[in-house]
Amino acid sequence: MQQKSLYGGVLLKAKEILDFISKCETPPTLKEISNHVSITKPTVLKILTTLEYCDFIRCVGNPKQYYLGLTFLKYAQKAKTSFNLDRIAMPFINNLRDKTTEAVNLGILENNSIALLDRAQSTNTIRLDLQLGGHMSMYSSAMGKAILACFPREKIEDYLDRTALIKLTEKTITNRDDILNELVKTKKRGYSLDIGENQDGICCIGFTIKKNGDVLGAYSISAPIYRVNDSKLNLWIKEGLDTQRKIEAAV
């Protein structure tokens, strides 16, 4: 949508200010805010005063420093409970399954593991059945590695510090440096690979679902390794990335 078609320019200015405050490591002052947004200082002050009246921000100290208000916690909780990732994503997931004929799994991050939220079953006779609500390790699964690769380095290190790296199959990567290198490759190419690392004989390609830089979940195309060849792999990557664009435009 073009900005000229939007109604309420002051709302856009308020959003610019709130976005800046949310990205600051320490609460900014009026001067710092006005120096980093495309709004005049008097207008910034008027908007801040209004936002403070509405409890969207609070200010403390001398000189005043501006914090996001606790109202956003209430809104965030409501958004979290009303947001239904599978309702939005599954039509695209089903379409991806139809194009690949293989199972496509939808998962979310839960307690440092991947919880299987929903799935589109493979149309092939021989297929892998996973339990909805079941969990899998992040370091070994395609969805887990796709999400891990989006984390900052310190968060990845913290995850590895607190996770027992158990060899689930002969191909599971448990060496810390090898995992870190694999995540660098994953981030660079835009998708993850699990070639028999999480389950024997199963190949998975994982993709994240993000909104405004935040990871909402992930999905993976899964198939027995014997059904995978370079031609199919290239098709799945192409269709998987296209599905990613469509889901992220819809959330």
C-alpha positions, -999 to +999 in steps of 0.1 A: +000+000+000+013+035-009+018+059+020-003+086+001-034+063+004-031+060+042-053+081+065-039+098+095-004+110+090+001+116+128-004+079+133+025+071+110+047+096+128+037+081+162+046+046+148+080+060+136+087+072+172+075+040+188+096+019+164+127+039+173+121+036+211+115-001+208+149-005+190+170+015+215+191-005+240+185+022+266+155+045+269+161+076+246+157+112+255+136+137+235+168+150+218+178+115+208+144+106+194+141+139+174+177+133+160+168+099+146+133+104+132+121+125+103+099+147+125+106+181+140+114+183+176+082+203+186+060+177+168+079+148+185+072+164+219+035+168+211+032+132+200+052+119+230+029+138+253-002+123+236+013+088+237+021+092+274-015+103+281-027+071+263-002+050+284+016+039+252+048+053+267+061+065+300+089+089+308+112+089+338+142+109+350+158+143+343+164+147+315+133+126+307+139+092+291+111+075+272+100+038+277+073+018+260+042+016+282+028-015+298-003-011+276+017-029+249+020-060+272-018-062+272-020-058+235+007-083+229-010-109+251-043-104+232-025-106+198-007-138+209-039-155+220-059-145+190-031-152+164-036-185+147-005-194+126-019-227+114-051-211+102-031-186+081-003-209+069-021-242+062-037-233+029-002-225+016+012-256+033-014-278+016-006-262-018+031-269-012+023-305-004+003-308-036+032-295-057+058-318-040+035-347-031+055-349+001+046-342+037+049-306+049+052-300+086+043-267+104+060-261+138+066-235+164+093-228+190+084-241+224+107-245+254+138-247+232+124-274+209+101-276+179+064-284+186+046-299+156+016-276+152+000-291+120+009-310+088-002-318+053+002-355+048+022-369+018+001-381-011+025-410-015+016-445-003+048-448+019+049-418+042+061-407+076+035-400+103+044-376+130+024-369+161+008-334+163+020-317+194+051-338+195+085-322+199+118-325+182+153-311+189+163-278+173+199-288+166+189-319+146+157-310+128+152-289+097+126-266+113+148-262+144+180-254+124+160-229+103+149-210+134+183-213+152+200-197+122+179-166+127+191-162+163+220-138+172+253-156+179+250-152+217+215-167+218+227-197+198+257-201+222+233-200+251+211-226+235+240-249+229+253-244+265+219-256+279+212-284+254+225-320+256+236-327+220+226-363+217+234-383+186+199-393+174+212-411+143+246-418+129+243-386+109+233-362+137+257-333+141+267-330+177+301-312+174+295-276+185+317-260+159+301-281+131+266-270+143+277-233+142+291-237+107+259-254+096+238-226+109+260-200+091+254-219+058+217-222+066+214-184+071+233-177+039+212-199+016+178-192+033+168-227+041+180-256+063+188-293+055+183-324+076+196-354+058+189-382+082+200-363+112+168-363+132+154-396+119+171-424+100+163-424+063+144-391+063+153-359+044+139-326+054+142-290+041+132-263+065+120-227+061+111-200+086+080-178+088+089-143+099+071-110+104+089-078+110+121-097+117+104-119+144+103-157+139+067-169+141+074-206+132+088-228+106+078-255+081+096-284+065+092-306+035+099-342+046+104-374+025+122-407+027+158-402+014+153-428-013+127-406-030+150-376-030+172-366-060+189-334-071+160-325-094+134-329-067+155-311-041+158-281-064+121-281-070+113-283-033+137-255-025+121-233-052+086-241-041+095-238-004+109-203-008+079-193-029+056-206-002+076-187+024+070-154+006+033-161+003+028-170+040+049-140+052+028-117+030-004-131+046+006-130+083 
